[in-house]
Structures are given as structure tokens and as C-alpha cells.
């Protein structure tokens, strides 16, 4: 899954073809660790995304419009100062490694030409982007500052001389001879395993190395030092023709993305293969979803923690209430004993320790031995048992009320957690945070008037029959969607006894079966059971949906419903919002 030097080499031609001799039109920094350089060519804007993120560092053209912060970060301001209107002179990759340099020609404040290089290091958690002044090799700024306490060999911050990362001692995959190949694998003690090519050549990832070993063993029986010449011939022929046999594809198993490359991964031939016509489109499709999911999870992790803490609290409370109800289930015994003592009070006297009385409620009429307090009168002993009965009776009533409230709260919290997992933008996270503030799960100090943030709109789809379908993003939005926005004749859908979003089908008469199934799929997909099969989805007219008094956001009751069963898949319907 790593972006290796071999794949990167396939990107160079595409990038060069677009941006060489182009001027920088715009510089933005949507995230703390990524920038976008925009170029205009033939009246079309080309946006080059460069990410130094620890998880998915990469470079590629993008078609996405990413949201930018209100105030540009310092690194972005530096790039704008030196690169705005600058012309791209060259794009090069160093030694087939994950190190790219984009050379620019710019003009300074006095109108003199200046040369700058944007050095992009795609090296996992050590990835970085630095703007370097060519004439003296001084760093104008780096997106990540690295001090001597972190790296004693090289520092990266404004005003110091830029030093390239230590050169790899591995062989250049596109330029090596047999003698140096043999010397390298023998002196470096390279093991003949799946990692052989990674250990030998610069820019070969572990996954690609496994593929190359797989290919070699498909035609050869022995993979060892005695066959070094065969391995050399295999490698030289393969690397020589690699750029002539570009096979851009991603590989998935059961819908889960596994790997990608510009070289055909025959070892993954049993996977679902999706081909692409450009390296940028491939990377964007593969990484964007993963990267966005991780970033949203990071931003929503605090909310998840708050909700999980309250779910645990409710679970604990239910366990305590269940124990209380178990104790209260003995209340009938105390009532019976009180009634038997009352009926036989004439035969009791102070000082008795026990009373053996006939249980006239029983068909067999067996005797019951009842313990008495010898220091109390018969009347006081009777009152003792009735008090115990009443205590348990009241306790049971209160426990049942609390149980109902806690179960409803638990349903609400699970629905909030489901909404957090289904969030697909940062605004949606803010909406859920505001919901938790409103429901007092998050307490904030008020400092004067707070600016109201415009809430997000519901998800809006168009069915295959041209009918509008709306899906709530959070519980407050669910309430607005069902109770305010929808008409009484609109169709309402929700997963049966499963946390999820409210779904509304706008009624234009009879709703076609296809539209109903499509809306049902959306209801199941945006629920806690999105990865399950045969998910029950209830549907009824909005007129049959009511909100109980005092219920939490999104909590409703409904009647006269029907049920369909859906195995959810990601919708292919036209998305309007």
C-alpha cells in the first residue's frame, strides 16, 4: 500500500507533461501537512496535491475541492510569497527514490530572477516539504520543522542550509550491472525471501518485492545465490520494460482496498481489479478515502470517547437496576408474611422468636416459619414486614422508571455514535458536537455571545425514478427532517430497532418499488448495521410518526408500518448534497 519509488517514476512523466513551463496560479494549504499548487494550462486549472502526512504521504493531481482554513498557515504564506506566478522549470526524481524536486523560476521584490526548489520527501512519518533557495541552498521554510534534538544529522527549518537525506546504498533499479549486483547481495547479506528486491534496490516497496519474487518463482524453481545470474537477468529485463508495460490498477478484496501499483500485481489476480488511465487518478481514488476516513476519525475521536463513556455509564446503571429488580422480586414474600402475621396476631406475643403459621394461600396448606423480633410487639413485627414489602414495591417502581429512561438514553447514545461513524465532512462533526452540547453531554463555558455556526443540510439523493430522497446526518437534523421539513404524506424509513438515520421519500403520488428499495438501502447503509445482511427497515407515512414528550433528539415512535429487508451497499444514486 506504500507509494514507492517505482510507482513515483510513473508519476513524473504525467506531472512534467502538465506543469513544465506553467506558472503557479494559486497556493493553498487545506491541512497542516499538505499543500495544493494550482496551475492554469489551456484554460484548465490543474491542482497538484502534495502531502507529507505520516500515514499517506503522496503527490498527485486532484479534482477535489478541499476546504481551506480561514487563516493561511505560515508555510502557505511563504510559498505564496516566493512561488506565486513562478514558472516551473523541471521536475525530477533522485535515484529512483521517493525524493522529488520541482524547480521554479521566480522574480524577487526588485524584479530580478530567483531560483527556488520545492523538495518533496515522501518517507513515511519522516515525510516533509521544503522550499529551498537555489543560489545558496538556504531553506525558506519547511512544512515540518525538524530540530537537532530530533535529527542530529540534518535540521529542517527557516534559514539553515538544506541537506539531502542520506543517499541510499541500494542499487538503482534502472541502472545496475551484474558485478555490482552480485557484490551487493553477497556483501550486504541479502536474504532470499519476499523482501529480497526491497533490500537490494532503491524505490521497491515490500509489496512490490513480494510480487517480483512471486513472478520469478512462477518460472524458476530455485531462488538462491547459486541462481544469481538468472535473478539478475530477470530483474534487468523487468525493470527495463517496466515503463513500457504500465498497468495502473487498484486491488480490493470484498470491497476493502488492499494495494495499488503501476506494475501489474499478478499475485493479487483473485482480487477485484479496477484499472485507471492515469497514476494521479489511481492514487486519488485509493488514498483519498482512506486519508479522509482517518482524519475524520481523529477529529471525532473525542466525541466518540464522550459517547462511549456515557454508554458505559448507562450499561453500568442498567446492571445495577437489574440487580435491584432482582432483589425487589422478593417483595411478595414479605407481603405474604405480613398478611399471615396479621391474620394470626391473636396467637402471637412479645418475646416470640418464630411463628409457625399455616399458609392459607397455598393449596396444600403447608406451614411457614416466620422469624420474629423478640423485643417487638406482634403489631410491630407485622409493620416490619409490611414496611419491607412497601420499600421493595416502591424500589421496583422507581427502578422500572429508571430502566426505561436509561434504555431510551442508551438508544439515543448509540444513534449518536452511529452518526459519528457515518460523518463524511468536518461540518458534520461540528453539528454532532453542538448536539451533544445541547443535550448537556458536553459542558462548555459561555463567554458572551457565541457565533452560531450554519448547520449542514441533510444528504440529498435522487432516486432512479427521479424522486427526492433525504437522509439525516445527526439526531437534531433527523428531528427537523421528519417533524418540520417532511409533509404528512411523505414516506418515512428507519432501521427496525437499530440506531440509524431518518430517511424521507418526497411523495409525488404512488412511490415506485425501485425508489422504496433505494431509500431502504440508504436507511440500512447509514445505520449501525451497514455491514450486516438482511437488515430490517420499517417504513410508514410521516403522519404516523410522533415524538414523545421529553424525548431526546431523533427519538420517535411510529405505527402502521411495513418492513422490508435490505443488504446495504454504498449507494450509486445521484448525490445532490
C-alpha positions in Angstrom: 0.0 0.0 0.0 3.0 2.3 0.2 3.8 4.8 -2.6 7.2 3.5 -3.7 9.9 5.0 -5.9 9.0 2.7 -8.9 5.4 4.0 -8.9 6.6 7.5 -8.3 8.7 7.3 -11.5 5.5 6.6 -13.5 4.0 9.8 -12.0 7.0 12.0 -13.1 6.0 12.0 -16.8 2.4 12.9 -16.1 3.4 15.8 -13.8 6.0 17.0 -16.3 3.6 17.0 -19.2 1.2 19.3 -17.3 3.3 21.7 -15.2 6.6 22.3 -17.1 6.7 25.9 -18.3 3.4 26.7 -16.4 3.0 29.4 -13.9 1.8 28.9 -10.3 -1.7 30.3 -10.2 -2.6 29.6 -6.6 -1.2 28.1 -3.4 -3.4 26.7 -0.6 -2.8 24.5 2.5 -6.1 22.7 3.4 -4.3 20.6 6.1 -1.4 21.2 8.3 0.7 18.6 6.4 -0.4 19.1 2.8 -0.4 21.8 0.1 -2.0 22.3 -3.3 -0.3 24.1 -6.1 -2.7 25.2 -8.9 -1.6 25.7 -12.5 -3.5 27.1 -15.5 -2.9 25.4 -18.8 -5.1 25.8 -21.9 -7.8 27.5 -19.7 -8.0 24.5 -17.4 -6.9 24.5 -13.8 -4.6 21.6 -12.7 -4.3 21.2 -8.9 -1.2 19.3 -7.7 -1.7 18.0 -4.2 1.5 17.3 -2.2 1.0 15.6 1.2 3.6 15.0 3.9 1.2 13.2 6.2 2.7 10.3 8.2 0.1 7.8 7.1 -0.3 8.6 3.4 2.4 10.9 2.0 1.9 11.4 -1.7 1.9 13.7 -4.7 -0.7 13.7 -7.5 -3.2 15.8 -9.4 -6.6 16.2 -7.7 -10.1 17.1 -8.8 -11.4 17.6 -5.3 -12.2 21.0 -3.9 -10.8 20.8 -0.3 -11.9 23.2 2.4 -9.2 25.7 3.4 -8.7 27.3 6.9 -9.8 30.9 7.4 -6.3 31.9 8.1 -3.5 30.5 5.9 -0.6 28.7 7.8 2.8 30.3 7.8 4.2 27.7 5.3 1.5 28.5 2.9 2.2 32.3 3.2 5.9 31.6 2.5 5.0 29.6 -0.6 2.7 32.4 -1.8 5.4 34.9 -1.3 8.1 33.1 -3.4 6.1 30.9 -5.8 3.0 32.9 -6.8 3.4 33.4 -10.6 6.6 31.4 -10.5 7.3 29.2 -13.6 8.1 25.5 -13.4 11.5 24.7 -15.0 11.9 21.0 -14.2 10.5 18.1 -12.2 12.9 15.3 -11.2 13.2 12.2 -9.1 16.5 11.5 -7.3 18.0 8.0 -7.8 14.6 6.2 -8.2 14.0 7.1 -4.6 10.9 8.7 -3.0 12.5 12.1 -3.3 11.2 14.7 -5.8 12.4 18.2 -6.7 10.4 20.8 -8.5 12.5 23.7 -9.8 10.9 27.2 -10.1 12.0 30.5 -11.6 10.5 33.5 -9.8 11.1 37.2 -9.5 12.1 39.0 -6.3 10.9 42.3 -5.0 13.4 44.2 -7.2 12.3 42.3 -10.4 15.4 40.1 -10.5 15.0 36.4 -11.4 15.4 34.0 -8.5 15.5 30.2 -8.5 13.7 28.0 -5.9 13.3 24.3 -5.5 10.4 22.6 -3.8 12.0 19.4 -2.3 9.4 16.7 -1.5 10.5 13.8 0.7 8.0 11.0 0.7 9.3 8.9 3.5 6.6 7.8 5.8 6.4 9.6 9.1 9.6 11.4 8.1 8.0 13.0 5.1 8.5 16.7 4.5 8.2 19.6 2.1 10.8 22.3 2.0 11.2 25.4 -0.1 14.9 25.9 -0.9 16.6 29.0 -2.5 18.8 27.6 -5.2 21.7 30.1 -5.2 22.8 29.4 -1.6 20.8 26.2 -0.8 19.0 28.0 2.2 15.7 26.8 3.4 13.0 29.4 3.2 10.6 27.2 5.2 9.6 23.6 5.8 6.1 22.3 6.4 7.5 20.4 9.3 10.4 21.9 11.3 13.0 19.3 12.4 15.5 20.4 15.2 18.8 18.9 16.2 17.1 17.2 19.2 15.1 15.1 16.6 17.7 14.6 13.9 21.3 15.2 14.6 22.4 14.6 11.0 20.1 17.3 9.4 17.8 20.0 10.6 14.9 21.5 8.6 13.8 25.0 9.4 14.0 28.5 8.1 17.4 30.0 7.5 19.6 26.8 7.6 21.3 25.1 4.7 19.3 22.3 3.2 21.0 18.9 3.4 19.5 16.0 1.4 18.6 12.8 3.3 21.5 10.3 3.4 21.8 8.7 -0.1 20.6 5.1 -0.3 23.4 2.4 -0.6 21.0 0.2 -2.6 21.2 -0.3 -6.3 19.4 1.9 -8.8 16.7 -0.4 -10.3 17.1 1.2 -13.7 20.9 1.3 -13.8 23.0 -1.6 -12.5 25.5 -4.2 -13.7 25.8 -7.9 -12.8 29.1 -7.4 -11.0 27.8 -4.7 -8.6 24.5 -6.7 -8.2 26.4 -9.9 -7.1 28.8 -7.9 -4.9 25.9 -6.1 -3.2 23.8 -9.2 -2.4 26.8 -11.1 -1.1 28.5 -8.3 1.0 25.1 -7.0 2.4 24.0 -10.5 3.3 20.7 -10.1 1.5 18.2 -12.8 2.4 16.4 -14.7 -0.4 12.9 -14.0 0.9 9.9 -11.9 -0.2 11.9 -8.8 0.8 14.8 -9.6 -1.5 14.1 -6.8 -4.0 13.3 -4.3 -1.3 16.7 -4.9 0.4 18.5 -4.8 -3.0 17.0 -1.9 -5.0 16.1 1.7 -4.2 12.4 2.5 -4.6 11.0 -1.0 -4.4 8.3 -1.5 -1.7 7.8 -4.7 0.3 4.5 -5.4 -1.6 6.2 -5.0 -5.0 9.1 -7.1 -3.9 6.7 -9.9 -2.9 5.2 -9.6 -6.4 8.6 -9.9 -8.1 9.5 -13.0 -6.1 6.1 -14.5 -7.0 6.8 -13.9 -10.7 10.3 -15.3 -10.5 9.2 -18.5 -8.8 6.4 -18.9 -11.3 9.1 -19.6 -14.0 12.0 -20.8 -11.8 12.3 -23.4 -9.1 15.2 -22.1 -7.1 15.6 -18.6 -5.6 19.1 -18.6 -4.1 22.6 -17.3 -4.6 23.5 -20.1 -7.0 20.9 -18.6 -9.4 22.1 -15.0 -9.0 22.7 -14.7 -12.8 19.1 -15.8 -13.5 17.8 -13.4 -10.9 19.9 -10.6 -12.4 18.6 -11.3 -15.9 15.0 -11.5 -14.6 15.4 -8.1 -12.7 17.1 -6.2 -15.6 14.5 -7.3 -18.1 11.7 -6.5 -15.8 12.9 -3.0 -14.8 14.0 -2.2 -18.3 10.5 -2.8 -19.7 8.5 -1.6 -16.6 7.7 1.9 -18.1 6.7 0.3 -21.4 4.2 -2.0 -19.6 2.3 0.4 -17.3 -0.6 -1.3 -15.7 -2.4 1.2 -13.4 -4.8 -0.6 -11.1 -6.1 -0.9 -7.6 -6.8 -4.2 -5.9 -9.6 -4.9 -3.4 -11.0 -7.9 -1.5 -14.7 -7.9 -0.6 -14.7 -4.1 -1.2 -11.7 -3.5 1.1 -8.8 -1.8 -0.7 -5.6 -3.9 -0.5 -3.0 -2.4 -2.8 -2.2 -0.5 -6.0 0.7 -0.1 -8.4 1.7 0.9 -11.9 3.0 -2.6 -12.3 0.6 -5.5 -12.6 0.3 -7.4 -9.4 -0.4 -10.9 -10.6 -0.1 -12.3 -7.1 -3.4 -10.5 -6.4 -5.2 -11.8 -9.5 -8.0 -13.2 -7.4 -8.8 -9.7 -6.1 -11.3 -7.2 -7.5 -9.2 -5.2 -10.0 -10.1 -1.6 -11.0 -8.0 -0.1 -13.9 -7.1 3.6 -14.3 -5.9 5.7 -17.1 -3.6 8.0 -15.0 -1.4 7.5 -11.9 -2.9 10.5 -10.3 -6.5 9.2 -10.6 -5.3 5.9 -9.2 -3.7 7.4 -6.1 -6.5 9.8 -5.5 -9.1 7.1 -5.6 -7.1 4.8 -3.4 -5.8 7.2 -0.8 -8.3 9.9 -0.6 -11.0 7.7 1.0 -8.5 6.2 3.5 -6.9 9.5 4.3 -10.2 11.3 4.8 -11.6 8.5 7.0 -8.5 8.6 9.2 -8.6 12.4 9.5 -12.3 12.4 10.3 -11.8 9.7 12.9 -9.0 11.8 14.5 -11.2 14.8 14.7 -14.2 12.8 16.0 -12.2 10.7 18.5 -13.0 13.0 21.4 -16.7 12.8 20.6 -16.5 9.0 20.3 -14.8 8.9 23.7 -17.5 11.1 25.3 -20.3 9.0 23.8 -18.6 5.7 24.8 -18.1 6.9 28.3 -21.8 7.7 28.7 -22.7 4.3 27.0 -20.5 2.6 29.7 -22.2 4.6 32.4 -25.7 3.6 31.1 -24.6 -0.1 30.8 -23.4 0.0 34.5 -26.6 1.7 35.6 -28.7 -1.0 33.9 -26.7 -3.7 35.6 -27.3 -2.0 39.0 -31.0 -1.6 38.2 -31.3 -5.3 37.2 -29.8 -6.3 40.5 -32.2 -4.0 42.3 -35.2 -5.5 40.4 -33.9 -9.0 41.3 -33.9 -8.0 45.0 -37.3 -6.4 44.7 -38.7 -9.6 43.2 -38.8 -11.0 46.8 -41.4 -8.3 47.8 -44.2 -10.8 47.5 -42.7 -13.0 50.3 -42.7 -10.1 52.7 -46.3 -9.2 51.9 -47.4 -12.8 52.4 -45.6 -13.0 55.8 -47.2 -9.7 56.8 -50.7 -10.9 55.9 -50.2 -14.2 57.7 -48.9 -12.5 60.9 -51.9 -10.1 60.7 -54.4 -13.0 60.4 -52.8 -14.8 63.4 -51.9 -11.7 65.5 -54.1 -13.0 68.4 -51.8 -16.1 68.8 -48.6 -14.0 68.9 -47.0 -12.5 72.0 -43.9 -10.3 72.7 -40.8 -12.4 73.2 -41.6 -15.0 70.4 -38.6 -15.7 68.2 -40.6 -17.6 65.5 -44.1 -18.1 64.4 -45.2 -21.3 62.6 -48.3 -20.4 60.6 -50.5 -22.2 58.1 -50.2 -20.6 54.6 -53.9 -20.4 53.7 -52.9 -19.0 50.2 -51.4 -22.4 49.4 -53.5 -25.3 48.0 -51.5 -27.7 50.2 -51.8 -25.6 53.3 -48.2 -26.1 54.4 -46.8 -24.3 57.4 -44.4 -21.3 57.1 -41.8 -20.5 59.7 -41.6 -16.7 60.1 -38.8 -15.0 62.0 -39.8 -12.5 64.7 -38.0 -9.9 66.8 -38.5 -11.0 70.4 -38.1 -7.3 71.5 -41.0 -6.1 69.4 -44.7 -6.5 69.9 -46.8 -8.6 67.5 -48.1 -5.4 65.9 -44.5 -4.0 65.4 -43.4 -7.3 63.8 -46.3 -7.1 61.4 -45.4 -3.5 60.5 -41.8 -4.6 59.9 -42.8 -7.0 57.1 -45.2 -4.5 55.5 -42.5 -1.8 55.6 -40.1 -4.2 53.8 -42.8 -5.0 51.2 -43.6 -1.3 50.6 -39.9 -0.5 50.4 -39.3 -3.1 47.7 -42.5 -2.2 45.9 -41.5 1.5 45.6 -38.0 0.5 44.8 -39.2 -1.7 41.9 -41.5 1.0 40.6 -38.6 3.6 40.6 -36.2 1.0 39.1 -38.6 0.3 36.2 -38.9 4.0 35.5 -35.1 4.5 35.6 -34.7 1.4 33.5 -37.0 2.8 30.8 -35.2 6.2 30.9 -31.8 4.6 30.7 -32.7 2.3 27.9 -34.0 5.3 25.9 -30.8 7.2 26.7 -28.8 4.2 25.5 -30.7 4.1 22.3 -30.0 7.8 21.8 -26.3 7.4 22.5 -25.9 4.5 20.1 -27.6 6.6 17.4 -25.2 9.5 18.1 -22.3 7.1 17.9 -23.6 5.7 14.6 -23.9 9.2 13.2 -20.3 10.0 14.2 -19.1 6.9 12.3 -21.1 8.0 9.2 -19.8 11.6 9.2 -18.3 12.5 5.9 -17.2 16.1 6.4 -15.8 18.3 9.2 -19.0 20.4 9.4 -20.9 17.2 10.3 -18.6 16.7 13.3 -19.3 20.2 14.5 -23.1 19.6 14.2 -22.8 16.5 16.4 -20.6 18.3 18.9 -23.3 21.1 19.1 -26.0 18.4 19.5 -24.0 16.9 22.5 -23.7 20.4 23.9 -27.4 21.0 23.6 -28.2 17.6 25.2 -25.7 18.6 28.0 -23.2 15.7 27.4 -20.6 18.3 26.7 -20.4 21.2 29.1 -18.8 24.5 27.8 -18.2 27.8 29.5 -20.1 30.6 27.8 -18.1 33.8 27.1 -20.5 36.4 26.0 -22.3 35.9 22.7 -21.3 32.9 20.6 -21.4 33.0 16.9 -23.9 30.4 15.5 -22.4 28.0 13.0 -24.6 27.3 10.0 -25.7 23.7 10.3 -25.1 21.2 7.4 -28.0 20.1 5.2 -29.4 16.6 5.0 -27.9 14.2 2.5 -29.9 14.6 -0.7 -30.2 11.9 -3.3 -32.2 11.5 -6.5 -33.7 8.0 -7.0 -33.6 6.2 -10.3 -37.2 7.2 -10.8 -36.3 10.9 -10.3 -37.8 11.2 -6.8 -36.0 13.2 -4.0 -34.7 11.2 -1.0 -33.3 12.9 2.1 -31.1 11.3 4.8 -30.4 12.9 8.2 -26.8 13.4 9.3 -27.4 13.7 13.0 -30.3 13.5 15.5 -31.2 17.2 15.6 -31.3 17.1 11.8 -33.4 13.9 12.0 -36.0 15.8 14.0 -36.0 18.8 11.6 -36.2 16.5 8.6 -39.1 14.4 9.9 -41.1 16.8 12.1 -40.5 20.1 10.2 -39.4 19.5 6.6 -41.4 16.5 5.6 -45.1 16.6 4.7 -47.6 14.2 6.3 -47.9 12.2 3.1 -44.1 11.7 2.6 -42.7 8.3 3.3 -40.5 7.8 6.4 -38.0 5.0 6.7 -35.8 3.8 9.6 -34.0 0.6 10.5 -36.1 -1.5 12.9 -34.7 -1.3 16.5 -31.3 -0.3 15.1 -29.7 3.1 15.5 -29.6 5.0 12.2 -30.7 8.0 10.2 -34.2 9.1 9.4 -34.9 8.8 5.7 -37.6 10.7 3.8 -39.0 10.0 0.4 -40.9 13.0 -1.0 -44.3 11.8 -2.0 -45.4 12.6 -5.6 -48.2 10.0 -5.6 -47.5 6.3 -5.6 -43.9 5.5 -4.7 -42.3 3.1 -7.2 -40.8 -0.1 -5.7 -37.3 0.8 -7.0 -37.3 4.1 -5.2 -38.6 2.4 -2.0 -35.8 -0.2 -2.1 -33.2 2.5 -2.9 -34.4 4.5 0.1 -34.3 1.4 2.2 -30.7 0.8 1.2 -29.8 4.3 2.3 -31.5 3.7 5.6 -29.6 0.5 6.2 -26.3 1.9 5.0 -26.4 4.9 7.3 -27.2 2.7 10.3 -25.3 0.7 12.9 -25.9 -2.4 10.7 -24.3 -1.1 7.5 -22.0 -4.1 7.3 -24.8 -6.6 8.0 -27.1 -8.5 5.7 -30.9 -8.7 5.7 -31.3 -5.5 7.7 -35.0 -4.8 8.6 -36.1 -1.4 7.6 -39.5 -0.1 8.7 -41.5 2.4 6.5 -44.7 4.4 7.1 -46.1 7.8 6.2 -44.8 10.7 8.2 -48.3 11.3 9.7 -47.8 8.1 11.7 -44.5 9.2 13.2 -44.7 11.0 16.6 -42.2 12.4 19.1 -42.9 11.6 22.7 -42.9 14.5 25.2 -39.4 15.0 26.6 -37.7 12.6 24.2 -34.1 13.2 23.2 -33.3 14.5 19.6 -34.1 12.0 16.9 -36.2 9.7 19.2 -39.6 9.0 17.8 -42.4 6.4 17.9 -44.4 5.2 14.9 -47.4 3.0 14.0 -49.0 1.2 11.0 -45.6 0.4 9.4 -44.4 -2.2 7.0 -41.0 -3.8 6.9 -38.5 -4.6 4.1 -35.2 -6.4 4.4 -32.1 -4.9 2.9 -28.5 -6.0 2.5 -26.9 -2.5 2.4 -24.4 -1.4 -0.3 -22.9 2.0 -0.9 -25.4 3.9 -3.0 -24.7 4.8 -6.6 -27.6 7.3 -6.7 -27.1 10.8 -7.9 -25.9 12.9 -5.0 -27.3 16.4 -4.9 -26.0 17.4 -1.5 
